[in-house]
Amino acid sequence: MTKPLRLELDRSAKTPLAEQIHGGIRAAIANGVLAPGARLPSWQDLAAQLGVARGTVRAAYEKLSSAQLIVASRATGTHVADRPSFPVRKDKAPAPGSFMEMYQELTAGPAIFQMGVPAQETFPATLLARMRAQAVRVEMSAPAIYPDPRGELDLRREIAAYLALARGIACTPSLIIITSGFSGGLGLALRVLGLESKTKVWMENPGFPFTRHGLALARLSIAPIPVDADGIDVEYGLKHAPDAALVVVTPGQQAPLGSTLSLARRSRLLDWATRRKAWVIEDDYLSELQLKGRATPALASLDRAGRVIHIGSFSKTVTPALRLGFVVAPAALASRFAEAAACLAPAPGPAVQLATADFIREGHYLRHLRRTKRVYAAQGDALLKQLRTRTANVALAGLAAVLRLPDGAPDLAIAREAASFGLAPTPLSLWYASTASARPGLLLGIATSPQKRIEASCDRLFEIIDRLT
């Protein structure tokens, strides 16, 4: 070396001086400040330079030598060890047109009109942070044992009580499995059912693209079933795919068109599932978060034969960052769900579960839902008012406004152009099973449409639509 090695030591810190010297040299090597072959001062010289004991520097050098970062020789002195150069690896962008490209585009944010995420202003961040901190302390002070793979009993009890009150489902905590959101619940259910490759499954068309891709990954044969004002068309499914073994449905508020599955169709679907011994996965993604009137009871509340697997989530009602959901298993499958959870997909860590249990038990969850409904209802009305000054082809559906576009309109290109302006409308065409059945349109999230920014955002969006159609 032609100049002294610059190391900053903090003698008031708790970190030993030898460790500080070791860390400083290691960082200099990692950052390229000290290149392979660079000569280091002897430990005697560096000790004098830093004003520390020789043994302190010697201990740091010995640790660096043990890590093969430096080499020492009486003949040539101490040098940075040669090491192979590794190219900096950058994450490759997903292939154009791939599922992961679509996934990243749909989940990027935050942005105006983004679907699937709650409003930041209604999120009780301070309260939940305090509860999670307390739960972490409880978790860290508990005995070091494996937690129940089905999830914390406290949370399963609170969910069972909530479901009885809000969704009409009578179940015990033993039937509830805590999962990592809806996708975790879906994956767990598909493992438990163990359906053979190419088994037919009904899927709403249009329907949630992530669910459709998950079913395809499970090597199931997807039968797209049309949706109308009464929900999934059960008679169409019976006519075109009567041999299906599974149905995945959003009966509360159909995603994305918002219709509620009628009582007649619910009864018809459950009767057929009972006779056929088919299974029904109920995606209750919004729970009771319905903006107009009271939410319809869950499909599982009508199930007397144990054919419905109910899956819920806190992603839309609280935040997707929790990655917390749950499955209500039919009694006949409870032990298999527990086994699959124990061996393949155990519940998330206890702290987030315990905090969520406290959040529900102390009444914060219901109060949060009531406040959220009021905010979303006001934002939905304001968004609809703005949109209807520009087009009549718009309607509210669940927590989104569905904006229909003319046939052939490039909704995907419009959405990508809008993203550069901080807007995130979701292309409706992506929700269809095929390009042949797809209808162009845009889904505009209500939760992420604050009233003070709606007018300007709508102006920008329609400028893009007019330019590209």
ABEGO torsion letter per residue (X at the ends): XABBBBBBBBAABABBAAAAAAAAAAAAAAAGABBBGBBBBBAAAAAAAAGBBAAAAAAAAAAAAAAGABBBBAAAEBBBBBBBBBBBBBBBBBBBGBAAAAAAAAABOBBBGBBGBBBAAABBAAAAAAAAAAAAAAAAABBBBBBBAAEBAAAAAAAAAAAAAAAGBBBBAAABBBBBEAAAAAAAAAAAAGBBBGBBBBBBOBBBAAAAAAAAAAGBBBBBBBBBAAEBBAAAAAAABAABABBBBBAABBOAAGBBBBAAAAAAAAAAAAAAGBBBBBBBAAEABBABEBBBBBAAAABAAGABBBBBBAAAABBAAAGBBBBBBBAAAAAAAAAAAAAABBBBBAAAAAAAAAAAAAGAAAAAAAAAAAAAAAAAAAAAAAAAAABABBBBBEABBBBBBBBGBBAAAAAAAAAAAGBBBBBAAAABABAAABBBEBBBBAAABBAAAAAAAAAAAAAAAAAAX
